[in-house]
Amino acid sequence: MAEIQLRNLSKRWGSFVGVDNFDLTIADREFLVLLGPSGCGKTTTMRMIAGLEQATGGDILIGGKRVNDLDPKDRDVAMVFQSYALYPNLDVYENIRFPLKVRRIDPATHRDRVMRAAEMVELTDFLHRRPAELSGGQRQRVALARAIVRQPNVFLMDEPLSNLDAKLRVSTRAQIKNLSHELKVTTIYVTHDQIEAMTLADRVVVMNKGVVQQVGTPTDIYDRPANVFVAGFIGSPAMNLMEGEIRGGVFEGARVRVPGLSAPDGRAVLGFRAEDAGPGAGSEITAPIYTLELLGDSTMVTVRAGGALVSVKAPKDFRAEIGESFSAHVPASICHVFDAATGARR
Ligand code: ATP
């Protein structure tokens, strides 16, 4: 069992709070993704779990055992970083085998274990090449195999795909997902790429400025963002957000009027996703077109409504001119309402 419990885990440097009271139980075999903008505390959280950074508050339990004071090597976690850190003078076989030697694991088992790990990441044809003779994606797979070969209880992966080009990133991402399914090892994966988070995770933790904003399945986070930060971070494009006032269930803001909301009176932020709205009847928003983007399967129409740019998905054959007036249908049923002062979902 490798359930991981983080209890009020914190990291401070002087008065600066890197990670603030992170409290979460990660289930045995769960694939958890830490997602957030640069500097939000993802890597610091991971490094505390690995034992590379000392927590200044709280506890870390792996399989029920408190590990705060254990050395990294005694925590039974394997890490994969964005820089592969392979040994340039060793071939692929020896690179994969390295952790077994360091851990003084019975040499009679090495060949089997290396071959099995190499097979999983499809490297059996490259075992006698040195890292310099491999592509970026192949090197990344050596790093993965080196983590797999140890058969750890926990995988920690810190942006393992960020050095790969877009195409390789997609195929290696699929491979990681498949591997995690096959190996059934508790995995914590750090990324600032929301597509990676949404495609890989059982649950996503969205962080900002050291503070956990929301924990949930990818669907939860997409469909019911807990606050304005999550709404504005998840989705491509992110959710449209407009400031205004609700009176008697009617939201009014610059160039927008949405009736039929069940939300209390007061200042509010109204959100909706471009793909949930469309041109035409209802005309809850009428504003001049700021830009039009042809996306192949659809046309994204962006209008300027007061201070906000608001995007609405239109059919692919939709045509109009920049500056022309555009009306969008934004029914109350697709809207999310957030508190204007706290940003929290209402
Ligand atoms: P990125 O995606 O850019 O890697 P991150 O979310 O992983 O970002 P962290 O590396 O965890 O962010 O850093 C969190 C915050 O802690 C940042 O503001 C960073 O500047 C700060 N920080 C990290 N290490 C130290 C340190 N040794 N001393 C002081 N502040 C630090």
Boltz pocket constraint, residues with backbone or C-beta under 6 A from the ligand:
constraints:
  - pocket:
      binder: B
      contacts: [[A, 13], [A, 16], [A, 17], [A, 18], [A, 36], [A, 37], [A, 38], [A, 39], [A, 40], [A, 41], [A, 42], [A, 43], [A, 44], [A, 45], [A, 192]]
      max_distance: 6.0
